Amino acid sequence: MYRFLMSRQWVILTLIALLLIPTMIRLGIWQMHRYEERTARNQLVTDALAAEPVPVEQLTAPGHTVTSAERYRTVTAKGRFDTEDEVVVRRRTNSDDEVGYHVLTPFVLDDGKVLLVNRGWIPSDGPSQTTFPKVPAPPSGEVTVKGRLMPSETTAASGIKNLKGLPDRQIMLINSEQQARRLDARVLGGYIAQTAPEPNGDTPELLGDPGKEDAALNYAYAVQWWLFSAAVPVGWVILARREARDRAQAAAAATAQDRESQPATA
């Protein structure tokens, strides 16, 4: 009755089903790993944003690499902005996906060390991409700034190429080691995304809070893949039984037709 399973068509179909089952199981496991990673990241962001602000030098120092546990922590610093060594970071977008610049201003602390401060986003509305844009001035004199601590940007982590030969005072990546060489100063590792004081006229546009990743979507995908893997053998059995039934009915119909075609005997 099930000899048809040895046919070329059914052997290929069975092999495909046997390959699909472990593949879908592995895809579900991968999605579950992504769910766990995103859940852990979301928890780090929540914990960091909820933590009390601390002086920046409690978390970073020259040459320090900002860790995932330190990322997004709110820090404070007292000093003055150095606008003469200010640069802009090219090809950055705001919350409306408009392309512009981030304004990166060195902030000289009372002890002479330098903290890199990303003051926010400005539009690229200058006459050309090679001209240094008009940047709103920060507060003058001694001031206390507050912001979220961020690790230095790298090409490997961000996917942004660190292009050479850029126009004067324009950069691609916010990297404390590179800025330390440019400024010839003791630059604290990482940088901060400024949250206070708020700029006059809302420009530069302060960067928004880090968004949370949709971990629940990965969980749903994992369950979906596992349901698909369970559906494959069920579907194979249903198809095999339907094929066997159709073949049996066809054989019975052929037998009945043969009987009817035979001449009646006296």
Beta strands, then each sheet from edge to edge (+ up, - down):
strand 1: 54-55
strand 2: 74-81
strand 3: 87-93
strand 4: 99-109
strand 5: 114-123
strand 6: 143-150
strand 7: 170-171
strand 8: 191-196
sheet 1: 1+ 2+ 4- 3+ 7+
sheet 2: 1+ 2+ 6- 8+ 5+
end
